[in-house]
């Protein structure tokens, strides 16, 4: 089952890369580099050989034919985060050529694909347009709900649970600290002046 899934994944990756000549060219420049991706929570290992080939830019190997250049280990969710942000390494272990791992993640992230046009090949233009229209509306609603939840949680922590200070309270606290710091500096200056036997600093 996993072998069939790997073959399908290989074909999908190469098909998507073929849609973006710029990314295909950059992968070809990494010809001969070998990546080992280990999905720890599924116990799956993938060996990706990057190559300068007309149609097969990424070749999935059952086992490494030679020493790997970069090993990336992590849970599936953390590996997906790496695709969204090549600098997001939390929960991920990278050994070997870290720059290659970041470059590979950036290349996949930079794929410029007209997903609506690809979908239209199977569903037709009208249905594909409607599907992506609804998808955009759904993503907008999800973003709105997420922001609303963050705002409500922040308000609850500040006003109800009192775990976080409100913005105005923080501002007043910082102002009080500044005043105290200035008073302390003036007091220290006066003490030093008196110790030197100077005039009354209050009259200065």
N, C-alpha and C positions, 0 to 999 in steps of 0.2 A: 504493500500500500504506500509506504513512504517513498519507495523508489519511483512509483508512478507520480506521486505528488512532486517529487524532486524534478522529474522530467518535465512536468507541466509548468513548474515554477521557472525552470531554465528557459523554456520556450516563451513564457510570458515576459520574463525580464528582457530577453533579446528582442522580442517584438516591440516592447515599449521603447527600448534604447534606439531601435531603428527609426522610430518616429521623430527622434531629435538628433540630427546629424552632428550637432555641436558636441553633445555628450558622448556620442559614439566615437568621435574623433579623440576626445580626451581619454576615454577608456583604452583606445588603441595605443595611446602613448604610454600606458602602463603595461604594455605587452610583457608577459612572462611573470607578472606579480601574482602571488598566491595568497589568498585570504582564507583563514579558517574561522568560521562563525559557529559558535557553540551555543545552542539554546538550552540553558541549564534546567529550566523547569519542565522541559519536554524530553531531555536526554537526546537531543538531535544535534548532529555535527554536519556542517556543510563546508565543502572545500571549493572555493571559487577561483578559477584560473582566468585572469584577465588577459585578453589576447587581441592582436591585430588581425581580425578575421572578417571577411565581407559580411557574414550574417551571424556568426557566433562570437559576439564580443565577450560574453561571460559563459564559461564552461563549468558545469557542476561535476565534480569528481567524487567517486565513491570513497577514495582515500588519497592522501597526498602522494604524488609521484616523487616529490622532493621536499626539502625543508620549506615550511611556510614562511612568508615574509611578515605576516601580521595575524595575530590571533585575537579574536573578539569574543568574550564570554559574558553572558548575562541572561536574565529572564526575557521572555518575549516582549513584555510591555516596555522594558528598559531599552531593548534594541530598537523598538519602534520609535521611542523618544529620540534616539540617536539619529534617526532618519529626519526627524523634524528639526533637530538642532544638533549639528555635528560636534558642537562643543559640550554637549550634555553627556557627561561620563558617569553620573551617579548610578550605582548599581551595576556598573560595567567594568570588566577588567580587560585592558588592552595590553598585549605584549608584542614586542617587535617594533615594526615601523608604524608609530602612532600617526604620523602624517598621512600615510597611505589610507588608514582607516577613516580619518577625517575627510580626505579627498573623495573616497568612495561614497561616503554618506552624503557629501555635498553634491556629488554628481547625480545621485538618485533623487535628491531633493530638488535639483535644478531642472529635472526633466520637464520640458515644455510640451505638454500633450493636450490636444483639443479633445477632452474626454467626451464632449457632446457629439463631436463628429465621429468618434470611434463607436459610440453607442448607436448612432444613426445607421451605421452599417448593418446592424442587426434588427433595429426596431423601426427604422424610417425616420425622416427628419422631424415630422410633426410630433410623434410620440417622444422622441429623444428630447426635443425642445421642452415639452411639457414636464417630462421627468426631471430635467435639470432645473427648471423653473421652480418646481415644488421642492427640490433638494436645497436650493438656495434659500427659499422661504423657511424651510425647516431649520437650516443651520443658523439663520438669523434669529429665529425664535429660541433656539438652544442657547445662543450667545446671550440673548436678553435675559433668559432665566438664570444663567450662570452669574451674570453681573448682579441681578436682583438678589440672588442668594448670598453673594459675597457682601453686598451692602447691608442686607438684613442681619447677617451674622455679625458683621462689624458693629452694627447698632446695638444688637443684643449684648455683645461682650462689653460694650461701653456703658450702656444705660441700664440694662437689667442685671447681668451677672457682675458688672463692675470689675471685670478682669483686665480691661484695657482703659486707659485714660482717654477722655475725649480730646479733640484737637485744641479746643480753647483752654482746657486744663493744662495741657502740655505747654502751650504758649506762655501761660501765666507762671508755670513752674520755671521755665527757662529764663523768663524775665527776672524772677525772684533770685535765681542763682546768679545772674549777671550783677544785680544790685549788691548781693552779698559779697561777690568777688571784688567789686569795686570798693565797698566799704572796708573789706579786709586789707586791700592794698593801701588805702589812705591811712588806716590805723597803723599799719606796719611802718609807713613813711614817717608818721608822727612820732612813733616810739624811737625810731632811729635818730630823728632830729633832736629829741629830748636827751637821748643818751649822749649825743655829741655836745650837749649843753647849749643848744641853740635857742633862739627866741621862741616865743609861744607860736606854734604853727597855726593856731586858730586865727591869729591876726594876719596871717600871710595871704 
